[in-house]
Amino acid sequence: MMATSQDQSLGSSSDENCQLRFREKLLAIDLELKFQDVESLKFLCIGFIPQNKMEKCRSALHLFDYLMTGEIISVKDPFFLAELLYTIKQNYLLRHLGYTKKQVECLLPIRGKLSPFRKLLYELSEGIDEENLKDIIFLLADKIPKVSMSPLSLLAYLEKNTEIDEDNVILLEKVFKKVAPFLLRKIENYKREKAAQEVTPPVDKETESLPQGQEEIFTPSDIKLFRGALTETIMYRMDRKHRGHCIIINNHSFTSLKDRPGTHRDAECLKLVFEWLGFTAHKYDDVTKGVMDKILQEYKSHPGHADGDCFVFCILTHGEFGAVYSSDGVLIPIRSIMHHFTAQQCPGLAHKPKLFFIQACQGPEVQTSVLTEADAQNSKHLSLMDSVPTEADFLLGLATVPGYMSFRHIRDGSWYIQSLCNHLKKLVPRQEDILSILTAVNNDVSQQVNSDGTLRQMPQPAFTLRRKLVFPVPQNALLLL
């Protein structure tokens, strides 16, 4: 009994020490937050903390206490606070919680608690300057009290008085159309994402209870066996020793074509996401025709394919329809690149999915806005399927349909690759298959326009996949970063 009591005492002491260290971290965070940061945190915590307690919050420490009392954050799980700090762009404070910005970004699709509506309102508040605020208050004079308001307090008041909610953003659209039309895109993105949300499927039960006197026709082990066989029939296998290799060809500088600023952002996002999915990613910058041939030969006969589930090849460059440019200006047919990985040429990838993602125009270049560039050179009228090998298990994802250009922001990267990365991070945890993900990418990119609203883009996949391709949900995201 004495030993048991001593163990309990030691355990209690250890827990108290952990609590103390955690509170010390929270205190360190509080010391680095400004008044506006605290106001932002309070706004984001609406719905997590009762309104009467929220009104009593005078510091971040009060807020942290309420979050701990409600078990929304704890010593073992402080992620919600990390999400809050990331949202208000205080990423340097994540170190106190043991996170990095990239780690939080990867975990958000799985563990994020903030609603899309809450994030929309916060993003709108960030875009409202003093002049915008004065104009909005004037327009809404009959709906709001005549008191001093910040963008956050104004939006919070409208929400509290049911002028706006997650299903009704009409007032926001009307106001921002007059005052700050550049923010309408955020509202449109919110509406589109909300419409795309699917109802969570019901929990799958192993067996249903049977009426008295009836016997089970199949045992639970039988059902498990049947399900495994069915899954193998309709889905590609994703349980070998490693996920596979992901090759990223990233051409920024050319000998005879213009540079592609913004492409490094795309390359880093692709590398991060596919490593998160379990791939071994290899990035090659400014690849000449000679180097491309060496890369294709190397991975055509790579011994690692035998134990891999899949293969991914990404190309970021200039292009014509059906072909892409090397950094030394040589036009390489997409079909010739993909042909290296047919079953005959690359037996290690036989019957395995081979995915190719191409960020390059498929039509003529046109005049664009200052920050948006096109990746086009010339156009040829061909069928997209002409680029895909006739045998099974290939997927070609092109940034745009035949004859048209694709767009790339010189700082933020291309519309297509950024959308692809974002939707992989968002939809893989929901166990969506790759074609469903690419459909969501099509919808997202087709809704985007350049700064003056005159240019659009529509991606297009072509494939000979025979089964569904569903990437396993990463279980150790922190370890993959």
N, C-alpha and C positions, 0 to 999 in steps of 0.2 A: 504493500500500500504506500509505503514511504517513497519507493522508487516511482510509482505512478504519480504521486503528488508532485514530486520533484520535476518529472517530465512535463506535467501540465504547467508548472510554474515557469519552466524554461521556454515552453511554447508560447505562453502568454507574454513573457518578456520579449521574445523574438518578434511577435506580432506588434507589440507596442513600439519597438525600435523601427519596424517597417513603416508604421503609421507616422512616426515622428519624421523619418527621412522624407516621406511623401509630402507631408505638410511643409517641410523645409523647401522642397522643390516648388510647391505652390506659392510659398512666400516669395521665392526668388522670381517667379513669373510675375507676381503682383507688383513687385518693385519696378519692373521694366515696362509695365503697361501705363499708358496715358489715359486721361479722362475719356477721350473719344473712343479709345479701345474698349474700355469698360462698358460704355454705352452700346457699342456694337455687340459685345458679348451678351449683354442683357437682351437686346433685340433678338439675337439668334436663339436665345434660350426660352423665348415665348413658347408656351406649350409644354415645356419641360419643368418649369417652376411655377407654382400658383401665383396668380396676379398679386394677391395681397403681400406675399413674401417678396416678389420682384420689386414692388414699390419701396420696400425697406432696404434694398441693396444700395449701399453707398460706395462699395469698393469691390474689386474682383474677389477679395477674400470672402466677403459675404456670399457672393455668387458661388464660389467653390464649396463653401460649407453646405449650401442648399443642394448642390449637385451631389455631394457625398452623402448627405442625409437621405436623399432620394435614390441612392445607389446607382446614379447615372454615371458617376466616375468612382473609381476605387483604386487602391494600391495596385491591385492585380490587373485592372483594366482602365487606364486613363485615356483610352483612345478618343472618346467624345471631346475631351478638352483639346486633344491634338487636332481634331477636325475643326474645332472652333478657332484655334490659333491659325490654322492653315487658311481658313475662310477669310479671316480679317488680315491676312498677309503678314502675320508676325511669325514667319517661318524660323527665324533665328532662335525663337524661344522653344521650339520643338526639342532642342537638345536636352532641356531639363526633364523631358518625359521619355528620352531614349529613342526618339524618332528622327528621321530626316524627312525633308520635303517629298522626295521621291517615294519613300516608304508609305507616307500618308496617301499620296496620289494613287498608289497601287491598291491600298486597302479600302479606300473610300467606296468603290462599287460593292464591296462585300459588307463593310462594317459601318458605313456612314449612317448617321441618324437624322441629319437635317433634311427636312422635306424640300423638294424642288421649289415649292412656292416660297418657303422662307428664304432660300438662296436667291430666288429671283428678286424678291423685295430688297434684299441686301445689295445685290448687284445694281439694281436701279438707283438705290440711294447713293452709291458710290459715283454714279454718273451725273448726279444733280448738283450743279454749282449754285452759287448765290443768286445769280440772275434767273436761272431756271426755277429755283425755289420761290422767288418772289412772284414769278409768273404763275406757277402752280397754285400758290396760296390765293392769288387774285381770282383765278378761274374757279376755285373751289370755295369761295368765300361763304356761300350759303350752306356748306356742308361741314365746315370746321370752325372751332372757336377762334376768337380774335386774340390769340396769345402767340408768343414767340415759339416757333417750331423749327426743328432741324429736319432734314430729309427723313431720318429714321423715325422720329416722333410723329411726323405727318403720316407716313405709311402705316405706322402702328395704330394711329387713331382711326384711319380709314378701315383698317382690318377689324379693330375692336367694335366699330359701329356698323359692321357688316356691309360696308360700301364695296368692299372687295373681299374675295376669298379664293381658295384654290380652284374653284369652278367658275369664278366670275372675275375676269380681268378687263371687262369692257370699259370701266371708268379709267383704268390705267391707260388703255389704248387710246381713248379719246384725248386724254390730257397730254400724253407724250407725243401724240401726232401733231399737236399744236405747239408744244413747248420744246420738246427734245426728240425729234423724229429718229435720231441716231440710236436711241434706246429701244425702238420698236422691235428691232431684231431679237433682243433678249426675250421680249414677250412672245414673239413668234416661235422662238426656239423652245420656250417653256411649254407653249400650247402643243407643239409638235411632239415633244417628248412625253407629255402627259397622255396624248392620244395614243401613243405607241406602247404605253405600259400595258402589260398583260396581267390578267388575274392569276395569282399564285395557284398552281394546281393543288388539289387536295392531297393530303398525306397518303401515300400508298401503303395499304395494309397488306401484310404477308398473307393472312387468311381472314375470312369473315367467320363470325360465330355461326354455327349450324344449329338448326332446330333440334330439340331433344329427340333421340332415337335415330337420327340420321348419321351416317358415317362419312368421313372425308374420302372423296374419290382420289385426290392427290395429296400427298404429304407436303409440308413446308419445304422439305429438301427437294422434292420433285419439282415444285413450283420454281424454286431457285435455279434448278438445272435448266428448266424450260426457258426461263427468262434469259439466262446466260446465252443459250443457243440462239434465241431470237435476237438479242442484242448483237451477237457476232454476225448475224445474217444481214441486219439493216444498218449497222454502224461499222466504221473502220476501227480496227483494233488500236487501242491507245494505252497499252500496258507493257510495252517492251522495256528494255534496260534504260533507254533514253528517248526523249521526244524526237530528236533529230537535229539536223543542221539548218541554220537560217543564214543565207548569204545576202549581203546588202551591198549593191554597187551604187556608190554615191558620187556622181560626177558634178562638180561645181565649176571647175575651170577647163576651158577648151582651147585648142590651138587655133581654131578658125570660127568658132561660134561664141556667142556671148555667155558670160558667166551666169550661174544659177543661184543667186543669193537666197538664203532661206532653206536650201536643201539639207544643210547640216542639222537643222532642227528636225526635219523629217527622219533623217538617218538615226539620230539619237533616240527618237521616240520609237521607231521600229525595233531598234536593238533592245531597249528597255522592255517593251511589251513582249517580244518573243522570248527573251530570257525569262521573264516572269512566267510565261507559258511552259517553260522547261527546255527550250531550244538552246543549243550552243550557237551563239550569233557571231558572225565574222563580217566586219565592215571593211570595204576597200574604197579608197577615195581616188577620184580622177583616173579612172581605169582606161588605158589605151586598148586598142584592138588586140595587140600582142599579149598584154596582161590578161585580158578577158579570155582569150583562148587557153591560157595556162590555168586560169581559175576553173573554167569549164572542164578541162581535162582532169584536174585534180579531184573535183567533186563528182565527176562522172564515175570514177573508179575508187571512190573513198571507201575504205573498209568499214567505217562506222555506220554506213547505211544498213548493214545486215541486222544490227540490233536496234535500229531506230524505227519510230512509228511513222514519220512523215518527213517531208522536205519542203523548205520554203526558199524562194529566190526572189529578191526585191531589186528593182532597177529604178534609179532616180536619175533622169537625164533628159536631153532633148530627143525629139523623135519625129518621124513621119508615121503614117498609118502602116502597121505591120512591121515596123522596124524601129530601132533605137540607135542613137549615136554614141560611139566611144569618145573618150576625151580628146583623141587626135582626129576626130571628124570622120571616122569610118562608119558607114551605115550598116548595121547588123540586123538581119531579119529575126524577129522574135521566134519564129518557128525553128530556125536553126539553133537558137539557144536552148529551146525546150526539147529539141530532138536528142540532145545529149543524155537525156534522162528517161528515155523510153525503156521498156523492159529489156529490149535487145541490147541497147547500148549500156544500160546501168541495171544489171540484174538485182542488185541489192535493194532497189526501190520498186521492184515488180509488185503489183497489187497493193501498193501503198500510195496514199494521196500525195501529189506533187503540186504545190501552190506557187504561182508566179504573180507578183503584184508589180505593175508597171506605172510609174508616174512619169508620163511623157505625153505630149500632145499627139493627137491623131489627125490633125488638120492644120490649115494655114494660120499663121500668126496675124493678130489684129492689134490695133491701137488699144491700149489698156490704161488704167489709172496709174498713178505714180507708184503706189506700193504693191500693185498686182502685176505679175508678169505671166507670159504664156511660154509653154515649153514646145511650141510648134516650129517646124521648119517648112516642110512641103506636105502636100496631100496626095494620096493615091486612093482610088476607089476600089476597095477589095472587101471581101467578107471577113468579119472578125474570126470566124471559125477556121479560116485559111491559116491562121497563126497557130492553131492548137493541133497537136499530133492526133492522128485518127484513133489511137488506142486509148484504153480507159485510164481513169484515175488522175486526170489532169484538171487543173483549174487555172484560168488566166483572168486576173482582175485588172482591167484597164481603167485609168483615171477618167476617160471620156469615151463617148461613142465615136464611131468612124467619121472622119471628115471634120471633127471639131477640136478645139483647143482645150487644154486643161490649165488651171490657174494655180499660182504659187505666190504666197505673201512673202516679201523679201526678208521679213523678220520671223514670222510665225510659222512658216512652212506652207505646204500645199493643202488645198481644201480636201483632196482625196485622202492623202496619207494621214493627215491629222484626224479626219473622221474615222478612218479605218482603225487607227490606234485607240481612239476614244471608245468606239463601239466594241472592240475586242475586250477592252478593260471592263466595260459595262455589261456586256451580254454573255461573255464566257462564264462568269459566276452564275448566270441564270440558266446555264447549260443549253444555250441556243446553238444550233448547228451553223456551219460557216456560210451556207447560202442564205439563211435567215439574217445573219449578221451583215452580209453584203447587201441584202435588200434594204436593211435599215441605213446602211451607208449611202446607197443610191438616193433614198428619200432625203437624208440630211444634206448631201451635197447639192441635190437638185433645188433645194430651198435657198441656197446661199447665192448672194449677188455681190458684185464688186461695189466700191464706194459710191458710184453714181447710179447704181441700180440697173445698169444696161447689159451686164454680162452674166451668163449662167453656165452651168456645167452639169452633165449627166454621165456618171460612170457606167461601165458595162462589163459584167462578167461573162465568160464563156467557159463551159466545162464539160468534161466527160466522166465526172465522178459517178460511181455506181452505188455508193452508200452514203449515209449521212456522216459528216465529219464533225464530231463534237469534242472539243478540247477538254480534258479533265480540268476541274476547277483547282487552281493552285492552292495547296494547303499550307505551304510555308512561304508565303509571299515575302516576309522579311528576310528570309535566307536567300531569296533569289535576286535580291537587289544588289 
